Amino acid sequence: MSSVTPQEIKAEFLKSKIGIAGIGILLILILTSITVVVLVPVNTFKQWNNPGNWISYPKVAIPVWVNLFLSEKIPEHKILTTPTVNYDVSGDTSITTHQFGVNFGYDDYPNDFIYQFSAKYSGTPLFQMDVIRPDGLQLKLISTSLPHSDSNSIHSEKIFSTDDTIRKNLYLQSDKFLFPLNNLSAEDIIFSKTEKHEPLKGNYVFLIKVYNDNQENQIPESKLIIGGKAFGMMGTDELRRDLAVGLLWGTPLALFIGLVVAIASVLMGLLYGVYAGYKGKKTDELLMRFNDVIYALPVLPFLIILSVTISNSIFVMIGFLMVFGWVGVAKVARSMSLQIKTRGYVDAANMMGQKDSKIVLRHILPQLLPYAFASIAISVPAAITTEAGLSFLGLGDPSFPTWGQILHDSNVYGAASRGLWWWIMPPGIMIAITGLAFVFIGNALDAIVNPKLKR
């Protein structure tokens, strides 16, 4: 190996097209990671495996952008949390109105709708829910009294489209439709044309009114969910989780795992191999025999056994990957050290009585830094794919939304056999792209620091 200065490495690297491509991909991944950490709430990361956190989301919904390529548009799942609020007083009666606007332009009916609210009141207020359709027709959905309360209290409730009261009220208004409403769901009736059973496109307004003789009547929480078959940029899984959140959080996790394992493994291997090569004789023999023992161990089966018997924590897994990742680097570093220690400046340092540690750190290791950078870049994809493989086998840390864990969940719920491609392809593509970036960078560096490849 010839000595290469940092300036020469930079100049040669900038001439490499694959190196520049790798740096470009890596910068995009780093920017994505920073954006995720800064902008995406950490709570979504912590609540990844909490079913209650995703209850408002649809199950196995397709990504919304798929509608751009379909002639018949799939209904999107909408979660509306910011209604138009109005307070009014008529005589002794106070009226609180929440209004939700829904732009419906799809060729199929919604799955359902749910209105979730909490009301703060005293007395026995009247709750009323109507919908105004694009054709101007107003349908009464439900009118009921909330539970009586002698003092200010909060009442929470969910109203589902499957409620028998809603269906009965709609059937009572069947004279407004020119076709029979028998066996039709509430959402089919509400979103259908009056002349035939076909989706009516346009703007819908859901009106929620609470009447009370107490002017302090309030609705602190109000949310309308229109159930659909498409949601988000990456769809959802069987547990209703937004896969975009998992894919985004998987980016900094993958970079963290890959870089930590690669840097630690390469540093360990360099120090071990250089010291063994420099000391030589019995020390070299003993250290390299131990290296051979570790090198001979079947890594994946051993990692599986350790994950099952000790812990499947992601931090423990990183430690295991470090333990098995340094042996190959140590062998190469030893052979380089054997060549470097015969040079004149190393002999001069020995004659001056410098300590072995100082000679290794000051005179030998710096010569191996270009090789170290190339080794780190090439080692990152191995660490990422190994973690993904263990997670896919169900041996990863389920509390972290890594790409391997997402693939594991897709396999458990039979996503491939059910045709849920959006659950399988994106994490696989992200693993491939991340690995490709570091392979490009590593190959470009290797061609610079390795004279044979350079020629």
RAURRA-V116260 format. One record per backbone hydrogen bond with DSSP energy under -0.5 kcal/mol. CO is the residue of the C=O (numbers start at 1). NH is the residue of the N-H. Records with the same first field share a line. If there is no record, write none. Layout:
CO=NH, NH
This chain:
5=9
6=10
7=11
8=12
9=13
10=14
11=15
12=15
13=16
15=17
16=20
17=21
18=22
19=23
20=24
21=25
22=26
23=27
24=28
25=29
26=30
27=31
28=32
29=33
30=34
31=35
32=36
33=37
34=38
35=39, 40
36=40
41=44, 45
42=45, 46
43=47
45=48
47=50
49=51
50=53
51=54
52=55
54=57
61=236
62=231
63=66
64=67
65=68
66=69
67=70
71=73
73=107
75=229, 230
76=78
78=80, 226
79=81
80=224
83=85
84=99
86=97
88=95
89=91
90=93
93=90
94=212
95=88, 97
96=210
97=86
98=208
99=84
100=206
102=104, 204
103=105
104=202
112=227
113=161
114=116, 225
115=159
116=223
117=157
118=221
119=121, 155
120=218
121=153
123=149
125=146
126=211
127=144
128=209
129=141, 142
130=207
131=133, 139
132=205
133=136
137=133, 139
139=131, 141
142=129
144=127
149=123
153=121, 155
155=119
157=117
158=160
159=115
160=163
163=167
164=168
165=169
166=170
167=171
168=172
169=173
170=173
171=174
173=176
174=177
181=184
185=189
186=190
187=191
189=192
191=200
194=178
196=198
198=193
199=201
202=104, 204
204=102
205=132, 207
206=100, 208
207=130
208=98
209=128
210=96
211=126
212=94
213=215
214=217
218=120
221=118
223=116
224=80, 226
225=114, 227
226=78
227=111
229=62
230=77
231=235
232=64
235=243, 244
237=60, 240
241=237, 243
242=245, 246
243=247
244=248
245=249
246=250
247=251
248=251, 252
249=253
250=254
251=255
252=256
253=257
254=258
255=259
256=260
257=261
258=262
259=263
260=264
261=265
262=266
263=267
264=268
265=269
266=270
267=271
268=272
269=273
270=274
271=275
272=276
273=277
274=278
275=279
276=280
280=283, 284
281=285
282=286
283=287
284=288
285=289
286=290
287=291
288=292
289=293
290=294
291=295
292=296
293=297
294=297
297=299
298=302
299=303
300=304
301=305
302=306
303=307
304=308
305=309
306=310, 311
313=317
314=318
315=319
316=320
317=321
318=322
319=323
320=324
321=325
322=325, 326
326=330
327=331
328=332
329=333
330=334
331=335
332=336
333=337
334=338
335=339
336=340
337=341
339=342
340=343
343=346, 347
344=348
345=349
346=350
347=351
348=352
349=354
350=353
355=359
356=360
357=361
358=362
359=363, 364
360=364, 365
364=367, 368
365=368, 369
366=369
368=372
369=373
370=374
371=375
372=376
373=377
374=378
375=379
376=380
377=381
378=382
379=383
380=384
381=385
382=386
383=387
384=388
385=389
386=390
387=391
388=392
389=393
390=395
391=394
396=398
397=400
400=402
402=406
403=407
404=408
405=409
406=410
407=411
408=412
409=413
410=415
411=414
414=418
415=419, 420
416=419
419=421
420=423, 424
421=424, 425
424=428
425=429
426=430
427=431
428=432
429=433
430=434
431=435
432=436
433=437
434=438
435=439
436=440
437=441
438=442
439=443
440=444
441=445
442=446
443=447
444=448
445=449
446=450
449=451
450=454
451=455
